Amino acid sequence: MSDVQEISPYANCELLSLEVLADVLSESKRTLDAWVSKGILVPHIISDDNKLYFNRKHLSHFPEVNQLIESDWAKEESITPKRPYKLVELFAGAGGLAIGLEKAGFNSIFLNELDKSACATLRHNRPHWNVVEGDIANINFESITESVDILTGGFPCQAFSYAGKKLGFEDTRGTLFFEFARAVKELNPKVFMAENVRGLLTHENGKTLETIKEVIEELGYVLIEPRVLKAIFYKVPQKRERLILVGIRKDYADKVKFNWPSAYNKVLTLRDAFYAGILYEQDVPESAGQVYPLRKKEIMSMVPPGGYWRDLSDELQREYMQGSYFLGGGKTGMARRLSLDEPSLTLTTSPAQKQTERCHPFETRPLQIREYARIQTFPDEWEFKGSLGAIYRQIGNAVPVNMAAAIGRSLIRVLNDIEEL
């Protein structure tokens, strides 16, 4: 990969650009610009190209910034299991969660996944893993004779039917949450961890999550209050969010405490993903990837780093957007080019979808598969199997490896505490 841009002189732990600070605070750049105008935020440095940088020590009154300053990440990296904890994972995908949990110290004894290409990926990279391909509904978990310490997985969010229902375990039949809950019931792990989209919090006006909580209670577990974790806090150069649910079996729940993982001390950007440094020892290798049709490439070449369709001339906006030009909303994913100096937007299952464009920062093309994988913090040696489309889908659907590892260390810690009871 050609290194055509020099490293920013402000790329250190103490300074946050306005763009990165907006991500940390979950505010828009426009809001932060307004705060600067009102004197609420005072830039530490204004760069030659008029970019604003803030000293994070002066922003410690923001809890989100303070967690970067008071990071216990290095301390938590030393957490190791008191014995080999046995893990069963459902909806395993291409292994993002499984690799992260392996890094934390878990021993996977059973992984289930429906997608054929994802199973091929898992088997190729970890021949010793017990990868069971097929529909989860057909699996008898009682056939797993080993004692399971932890069950994990990301069940897809599906609507339940509420009419005339008691909203218990049996009433969730026909959904993939039911299958996850059935695995909890049959395996009786000490702890479980499920991950999902942020939208589960408000799905069906909150009724879906309430039903899930009732079923977890019915199964004999105490649910830690669910929390949305932002990947940028966990050594991942991506603005991805995942809802994490942790349950502890009732015979242990009042004797131990689950601690959420600490944030890493720095927000990483696309530059950290693509070039040798904190995350990788060498620059990202060339790899296969989608390509743009000629006219789209011509138009996308006029979008600046970090820009999108509104940075085009009105004539080109109308040509590219077509009917969407007249619709409301920001449509900020359309004709979007990423910036090296910001975390990536959340990856989707394809880098060239019109609504969620993920164009390379300075080359006019969609992100390649190794670039995609690095944004999800997969190791370079992790090889993906299947068609190009299948590989993008596997990577785009994955849990970022480094975030999974951080959560995994918190789970190891609570299992260590259970072990000492």
Buried (B, 14 or more C-beta within 10 A) or exposed (E): BEEEEEEBEBBEEBBBBBBBBBBBBEBEBEBBBEBBEEEEBEBBEEEEEEBBBBBBEEBBEBEBBBBBBEBEBEEBBEBEBEEEBBBBBBBBBBBBBBBBBBBBBBEBBBBBBBBEBBBBBBBEBBEEBBBBBEEBEEBEBEEBEEEBBBBBBBBEBEEBEEEEEEBEBEBBBEBBBBBBBBBBBBBBBBBBBBBBBBEBEEBBEEBBBEBBBBBBBBBBBBBBEBEBBBBBBBBBBBBBBBBBBBBBBEEBBEEBEBBBBBBBBBBBBBBBBBBEBEBBEEBBEEBEBBEBEEEBEEBBEBBEBBBBBBBBEEEBBEEBBEEBBEEEEEBBBBBBBBBBBBBBBBBBBBBBEBEBBBBBBBBBBBBBBBBBBBBBBBEBEBEBBBEBEBBBBBBBBBBBBBBBBBBBBBBBBBBBBBBEE
